[in-house]
Amino acid sequence: MTAIDWERRLLAQQGLEIRQRHIWGAVQGYGSDRDCEVPATAFFLHIAVVDDPGDLLGTEDQVARNIEAIGQSRFGSGMSYNALAFNTGRLYEAQPLTRRGTHTVNTFERTHCPTHPGSLTAPGWNNNVNARALCLPQQVDDPVTDAQIDAAARWAAVQIRAGLAAPWARWHGHRCVTAKDCPGGRAFDRINELQALTEHYVKNGLEDIVTKDEMNQVADMVVDKLLAAEVGEDRTVKAALRMASKAPAAARDLQRTLTEKIQSALLSEPGDVAVTVTAEQIEEAVKAALREGTGA
């Protein structure tokens, strides 16, 4: 029986952010019964082989509607998959987790996956009954971003933590059960990484995650500290930046000093902020400090 409000409540309690169907403009209805088994015993990664022309919400909404239209025309039950993960890392709600999807059928009739541990058995070899599918809305040769892998891992992990999927549910590619290239080589090569990250989130939950906005706030705070900090004798970072801008060698030396000060500033912050800010974030903070100090 489809239980949309129930599954949404369970996912929200685990901290998952997902763009719901009525927000992205789903055309089809998803309230009719299409029986499936709960908890799910596997996850499948698909690729839609569609163009994703931009990262704006409106663009992604249209891509989601296009994929829904394709699923409706082919199978007559709306979106084929249970979720979409865009290259931005945004998750989109698709077929309800308590309503059987389409398109994942074990035509090989394999009981176990040859490339990833886990059972592939399903009633009538129809993995839509006891597995859940996530789709990457893009072309095969498009990059598979870290944000997509992270989003897919979160999506699977919260299902396990909420009891919507079994603890032993593992990731597979669509090609593991049928003679297709799906989800493409780039995505398939990251399934082991996806599985490991899913297990991390199952163990630790999503509460330790810092959003991009929060990370940017931390970086801005660190930059402010850096600009007022002293380097050398009675010289602030801002003053040193003005001088360093005239000498490339001095600028390189100062960048190393800035990086050390950023790390020190992060470690002085309360909680676990220091371990959640990435090396890329530190690099961006250095660049921001240099831009502000030199007026570039």
Secondary structure, 3 states (H helix, E strand, C coil): CCCHHHHHHHHHHCCCCCECHHHHCCCCCCCCCCCCCCCEEEEEEEECCCCCCCCCHHHHHHHHHHHHHHHHHHHCCCCCCCEEECCCCCEEECCCCCCCCCCCECCCCCCECCCCCCECCCHHHECCCCEEEEEECCCCCCCCCHHHHHHHHHHHHHHHHHCCEEEEEEEEEHHHCCCCCCCCHHHHCCHHHHHHHHHHHHHHCCCCCCCHHHHHHHHHHHHHHHHHCECCCCCEHHHHHHHHCCCHHHHHHHHHHHHHHHHHHHHCCCCCHHHHCCHHHHHHHHHHHHHHHHCC
